[in-house]
Amino acid sequence: MEEISRSSVDIGGSLEDQMSQLKQFEQVIINYKSNIDKLEGDHQHIQEFLVFDNKHTNYTMEHIRVGWEQLLTTIARTINEIETQILTRDAKGISQQQMNEFRQSFTHFDRKKKGGMETDDFRACLISMGYDLGESEFTRIMSLVDPNGSNKVTFQSFVDFMTRETSDSDTSEQVLASFKILAADKPFILLEELRRELPPEQAEYCIARMPLYNGPDGVPGALDYTAFSTALYGESDL
């Protein structure tokens, strides 16, 4: 299990390659469950003979069981994060090289390695990229990347922010106009319209993030593409 844990940290390649490797690791971990069960049986058998201190191993049964469960949880969480990154990359037109650069910067400044940059680390990251940050400007940026005030910037929030900063092709008005066409000039768009008109990855990205439409002319399941478009470029909050 320690070997798998080390390997899962060192994986590289494209997001799809990382996903494939992680799913292989996940299956190996799942298949290891039979060994855990056998150890549980052996452990109980030993305790029946009142042997509670085994000098032949450095690990307790609890250590092994919890370690296996934590490893499986970590792999599953990482797979979910990479799936989200793939959706974000495809929906926003981010190249693999850009995504790798975002990941390298994030990992470098996530100094406590807890999956999120603290406020000072995020400030240092922005300064390293050439941002001239006054207090008011940094406060504005933090309101975009950490709207809940957790003092932690997740990788997804970091990617969303950097995508807005580096984009020079689309604006919220252009995106809004595109959605209006897809919605046949309605002030809202339906789930089936998104799935019919957009590639699957982009459709699911929009559906997962687009709020419900609350206008008086709405219908059940109507989605608010105006709020989504402006929030996508940091002009409002979802």
VENWOJO-V51852 format. One record per helix or strand. SS is the DSSP state (H for helix, E for strand). FROM is the first residue (numbers start at 0). TO is the last residue. If there is no record, write none. Layout:
ss: {SS,SS}
from: {FROM,FROM}
to: {TO,TO}
This chain:
ss: {H,H,H,H,H,E,H,H,E,H,H,E,H,H,E,E,H}
from: {1,14,32,60,95,115,118,134,151,154,171,188,190,199,211,222,224}
to: {9,30,47,91,108,117,127,144,153,165,181,188,196,208,211,222,231}
